[in-house]
Amino acid sequence: MKKYLWVVVILIVGISSIFYLLSRSLENKNNSVFKESWEEKCIGMVEQQIEKRGVKDPLVLKAMREVPRHEFVPENLQNQAYDDTPLPIGYGQTISQPYIVALMTENLQIVPGCKVLEVGTGSGYQAAILARMGCQVYTIEIIKDLAEKAEEKLKELSYDNVIVKQGDGYLGWEEEAPFDRIIVTCAVDHLPPPLLSQLKEGGKMVIPVGPPWSIQSLWVVEKTRDGITTRDLGAVRFVPLTREFQGE
Ligand code: SAH
């Protein structure tokens, strides 16, 4: 009788170990399939939405392939992270459409090591792209919660060359000026004088200019010895730059 009991115990332990090992290996397999599929989606996004529309800068394309965009969108929207669209990130704000991020970044003509100011941190995705390209990034967000969240996310993903500040980006970042490049990711109806004065001579700024809650023009502004030159990249629609936080 005792002998049978032992056999039963050994059988139960054996079978449960097999089930445990099987379930662990399945779990690992699922994880790697999951991970691979984010990477595949990201590569597809760059190929279909960005390269096909004419963005060529290899540094931009590489960064867009390497930064995990799904990490910067709300969890319930992660499966749309690589779609051809902007997405809500809370507080009525959005993470820009991937193509617009690529277009703006390409027109900044980034040189690794350059000092960039971003106005409108939002999710932190654009800042991560610039950091991946080797810039020293200073980014300002007016909504405290978004600034904190973005800072946390950038730290978690080890983008150490980004400094996030909560504040009004219209005023720029006087203590860190001048900047080689400035990117504004919220719409203004005029070029903010503090940003122009904090841009180096020979520096470039990409900024959506036009009426709020409407269609704006995406401008590339170059600061020359004699003033500025502007070039229009086409119509865009950005959330407006606000001077103080109104909302939840
Ligand atoms: N670059 C972001 C998208 C930004 S959406 C990304 O990659 O996700 C525009 C952001 O600009 C919003 O988060 C909004 O809160 C912020 N914003 C609006 N007015 C601002 C201001 N005066 N200073 C700084 N940020 C501002």
Residues whose N, C-alpha, C, O or C-beta is under 5 A from the ligand:
A	BS01	SAH	Q93 T94 I95 S96 V119 G120 T121 G122 S123 G124 Y125 Q126 I140 E141 I142 I143 G167 D168 G169 Y170 T185 C186 P240 L241 T242 R243
